[in-house]
Amino acid sequence: MTPQTIEELLQDPVFRLKFLELLDRDPAFREEVRRKLLTDELLALPERVERLRLEIHKEFERVWKAIQENNRQIAALTERMERVEAQIATLAQQVQENSRQIAALTERMERVEAQIAALTEEVRDLRRTVGRMEERWGLAHENMAEDLMPRFLASAGRQVRRSAMVQFDGEADLVLEVEEADGRRVTWVVEVKGWVWGPRPFEQVLERIRDAVFRSWLQREGFPEPVIPVVFGLAIYAGAEAMAQKLGVGLYEARRGEVVAPPLPEP
């Protein structure tokens, strides 16, 4: 039999059948043929595919865990957002309530201010009325003081050089220019009252001599410094003498004359 080439054998159906049967029966031969037919890269492909499958599986697990963690964070953030929204709603409600209360308080304050303004005007009217009454009924007291004070002062060696009655805030004050026994001249401001009790008459004369408008009037009228505070009363009640001494104010009574000597500066 004439030898055949490989190509001729592969064209022979009997040879091809026997070759396939041999592949089925002989695993070693089959592996050898496979190695001859496949390249190293193709042979290594299943292993590479397996490694790739494992890597894909690991990456999928990592991504899945990341997705689960993201879901957990999203859930936590959603819960926090809901709490913040609830707090904002509560604060908005509180602000509305505060605004309502402020509006109500503002309205009440406006009413109170209006009432205060009305009362202030009533007090002013009352003061004007009282001032007119004191001026009307108290003028006799000032006239009596203007008549008696020079006598009381003369008994102590003092001389009244001139006198004036001046009205401020509806009240009349007796102002005397007095020459002391040593020749000095001073000004006595006399607060005249019908009845003297409590600290108010003494506080009034001290307020008067501290009043800038009143001191300006004294200066314009030529009354000399220093200015001496004195209270004159038709009747003096218990405690008035101690109060005069405490506040440093002279005290005279229509019946007795000098009760507390006025505080005179050193010469």
Salt bridges, closest charged atoms under 4 A:
GLU21 OE1 - ARG25 NH1 3.85
GLU31 OE2 - ARG34 NH2 2.27
GLU31 OE2 - ARG35 NE 3.26
GLU47 OE2 - ARG51 NH1 3.26
GLU50 OE2 - ARG53 NH2 2.51
GLU59 OE2 - ARG62 NH2 2.24
GLU61 OE2 - HIS57 NE2 2.83
GLU69 OE2 - ARG72 NH2 2.45
GLU79 OE2 - ARG83 NH1 3.41
GLU97 OE2 - ARG100 NH2 2.46
GLU107 OE2 - ARG111 NH1 3.40
GLU121 OE1 - ARG124 NH1 3.80
GLU121 OE2 - ARG128 NH2 3.51
ASP125 OD1 - ARG128 NH2 2.13
ASP147 OD2 - ARG151 NH2 2.95
ASP173 OD2 - ARG208 NE 2.82
GLU177 OE1 - ARG162 NE 2.60
GLU177 OE2 - ARG185 NH1 3.32
GLU179 OE1 - ARG161 NH2 2.60
GLU179 OE1 - ARG185 NH2 3.58
GLU180 OE1 - ARG158 NE 2.78
ASP182 OD2 - ARG184 NE 2.90
GLU191 OE2 - LYS193 NZ 3.45
GLU203 OE1 - ARG200 NH1 3.57
GLU207 OE2 - ARG200 NH1 3.14
GLU225 OE2 - ARG215 NH2 2.80
GLU253 OE1 - ARG255 NH2 3.89
GLU253 OE1 - ARG256 NE 2.49
